[in-house]
Amino acid sequence: MKKILAIAAAGLLTIGFVGCNSKGAAGSSESMDSLSMAFGDLYGAGMGQQLRGMDSTINMEKALKGIEYIANADTSKNFMAGLQLGMQIAQLYQGIEQQCGMPMNKSLFMKHLRDGLMKATPMGQEDMMALQSKIEPLLKKTMEQSPKAIANKKKGEEYMSKIKSDKSYTFTKSGIAYKVLAAGEGKNFSDSDVVKVNYVGRHIDGTEFDKSGDNPVPFNLKQVIPGFAEMIQLMKPGSKVTVVIPGELAYGPEGNRGIEPNETLIFDIETVGLDDSPKPARPVMPAMKK
């Protein structure tokens, strides 16, 4: 794309020189038509490559509508400034829908945006910070009310109720349930430890979403989801357990990569021992906090 822009800049410079010759500022209609076609060919080929490189499944007809909408828009300074901000809002809409599982109320958003935009006196910094502080709790509440979050919470509660009849499970006050497959030896781990773990993570339908592989993974217990950290502290070196972690002690209403909002998760865990190597614990794993 940089190469295309460089060629375009060179073409625009040429237009400037043509405009300064004795034939007049506009130049001939025929030459402009030829130049327009040449630029169209160049940009069409270049943008086609760029779009296919971004996403091989992209619908070119729909992409063309977006290109035409912007290319044919009012090019005044005021409109273009608003257009750029509008693109940010479109990204916000998309992000909110992905995170909350439901679309934003666009009419309410635009009404309040208009009110704030048209105020004669700009809002002060303290008022802006007060508004920002309202966002996080409202976002969390909205995510908790999403259809997926509600459905997954119900599924998790039903699963927990089902395994209560299995006397091999122990339930903690916090809400996790576990059964011991091997007791291990030594003293329990503490929340300040980095523990080497073999594990398999599963959804409640039994499908696997991740595992440690051939080598144990070091986990800093201050950086993992609450239910995972609690379970490790109930274990000793060589312990093996199956633990069921309800959604609120896993990823909550936000979910995580491949894990839906409020999902109850199952982990098969084997603790190998403390990690005393100088390297840091692995930074991103399904058991890690976001």
N, C-alpha and C positions, 0 to 999 in steps of 0.2 A: 504493500500500500504506500510506503514512503516513496518508492520509485515512481508510482503513478502520480503522486502529488508533485514530485520534482518535475516530471514531464509536463504536468498541468501548469506549473509555475512558469516553465520555459515557454509554453504556449501563450500564456497571458502576457508575458514580456514581449513576445513577437507581435501580439495584437496592439500593444502600446506603440511599438515602432510603426506599425502600419497606419495607426491613427494619426501619426505625426507627418505622414508624407503629403505630397502636394495633391493627392487625389481626394483628400478630405478625411474628416475624423471617422466617419462611419465605414469607409471602405466599400467594396462592391458587395451586393447581396449574394452574388454567386460564390464569392470566396468565403463569405461567412457561412453560407450553407455547407460548403465543403468542410470548413473547419469544424462546424457543429457536428457533422456526421463523423468526422475523424475522432473527435473527443468522445462522442457517443459510443463508437466502436471500442475505443481504448478503455473507457470507464466500465462499459458493459462486460468486457472480458475480465478486467481486473477485479471488479466487484463480484462477478460470478465465482472466480477463484477464491476470493476472500470468504464469501458466504458458505461455499461448500467446505472450505477448510475449517470454519467454525462449527458447522453442523451438516453432516452429509444428508440428513433427512429434511432439510429446509425446503419449504414451498416457495419456489421462485416467484409465482404469481402474486402471492401475498406480500413477499418481500418487496416486489416492484411497486405495489400500492403504497407501501411506507416510503419508499424512495421518492415516488412522484409527489406524495403529499408534502414532504419537506422541500423538495426541489422547486415546487411550484408555489410555495408559500410566500406571503408578504416578506420581503427582505429588509424592511425598515429596522432600525436599531431597536426600537421598543418591542416590536413583535418578536424579533429573534431572541431578545433577552428572555421574554416570557416563554418562548418555545423551549429554550434550554432548561428552564426551571420546570416546565411541564414534563419534560422527559424524566427529571428526577422524581416527580410525583408518580409517573407511570411505573417507575421502578419500585417506589414505595408501595403502591397498590399490589404489585406482583409479590413483593417480599412479605407483606402482611398476610396475603391469602395463603402463601406457602406455609408461613409460620403458624397462623391461627386456624387454618382449615376452613375459612369462610372469607368472602370478599368484604372489603371495607365499604361502608356506607358512603358512596361517592358524593351524593347530593348534600349530606350533612358536612362532609369534609370541605366541599367547595364553598358552602355557605359561610362556614367559619373562616376559611382561608380568605374569602372576599372581605369579610368584616375586619380581619387583622390587616390585610393588605391596604385597605382604603382609609385606615385611621390616619388622621392628620398628624398626630404626635406619635413617633415611634415608641414601641414598648421598651421600658428600661431593662437593664441586665438582670436585676433581682426578679422582676416579673417573668422574664424569659426562663430563668432557672427554676422558678416555682412551677411553671408549665411543664418543663422537662421532668421534674420530679414526679409529676402525675402519671407520666407515660408508662413507666415500668410496672407499677401495680395494676394499671388498667390493662396492659398487654398480657400480664400473667393471668388475670381474671378472664380475659377474653379467650386465651388459649385453653383454660380449664373448661370453658363452656363450649368448645368446639365439638361437633358431632363425633369425631374420631376419639377425642380425649374421653368423652363421656362413655362411649361404647367400650373402649379398652379398659377403662376403670371397672366397668361392670363385669367384663370378661375375667379380669384379674381377681375380683372379689369372688366370683363364682368358682374360679380355680382354687383359690385359697380355702373356700368353704368345703370343696370336694376333698382336698388332701387332709383336712382336719380329722377325718376318720382313719387316716393312716397313722397308727401309733408310733411308727418309726420317725416321724417328724417332731421336732421341737420348735415351738413358737416363742419368739422373743417379745418383750414388751413393745418394741418399736414396730413389729409387724412382719419381720422376715421369718421364714420357716426353713429348717434345715434338718438333714439326716446325716449321721456320721457313718462313713464307710470304713475309715481307718482313723484311730485315735491320735497317732503320732506320739512323739516323746519330747520332753523338755518343757520349757516355759512358753506361755502364750506370747504372741506378738503384741507389740504396742503400736499406738497410732503414729509414733515417730519413726517407725521402722520402714525400710525398703525391703520388700519380701519377694523372693523368686517364686513364681507360681506357674504351674501347668493348669490350663483351664479350657473348658468348652462352654460357649454361651449359646443358649437356645431360647426360642420363643416358646410359649406355653403349648403350641401345637406340635412341639417336638423338633421343628426345623432349626438347623444350626445357623447362627449369624456370624460366628467367629470362633477361632480357637488359637491357642498359643503355638501350635506347630511342634517341631522337633525339639526345640529348646525352651526352657522355662523363661518367663518374662518377668523382669523386676518391676514392682509397683510400689510407688511412694504412697503410703496409706492416707496421707493428707491430700492427695490429688485424685482419689477415686470416688465413685459414687457412694453415698452413705451406706447403703445396704452391703456393698462389697467390702468396704472398710470394716464395718461391724463384724461381718463373718470372719474375716482374716484374724481379727483380734480374739476370736473365740477358738482359734486353731493353734496348733504347735507344729514344729517341723515334722514333716512326714504325714500330716493329717490329710484325709480325703473326705470331702463332703459334697452333697448336692444341696444347693441353697435356692430358695424361691424368694425373689426380691420384688415386692409390690412397686407399682409405678412411681409412687411418691418418694420412694427411697432409691429409685433408679434415675431416670431422666425426666420424670414429671411430665407436665403438659407440653414441654418443648420438644421432647423426643431427641433423637440423635441419628446419625447416619444409619439408615436402614432399620431404625427402631422408632415405632410410632409413638405419638403422645400417650402418656400414662400406661405404657405397656408394662405388664408384669413379666419379669425375666427369670430364667433358670440358668444357674451356673454349676457346672461340675468343677470343683477346685481341688487341686493338690498343692500343698505348700512344701517347697523344697528346702527352704531355709532363708537366712538373711543374705542380702546382696551386699558384699563388702568391696565391690569393685569401685574404682574412682569415677567411672562413667555415670551419667545421670540415668534415672529410670526412663524407660521408654515413654515418650511424651503423649502419644495419641493411641489409645486403645478403646474398645467398646466399654470397658469398665471405668475409664477415666472420666472425670468431670468435663463438662464442656468448657 
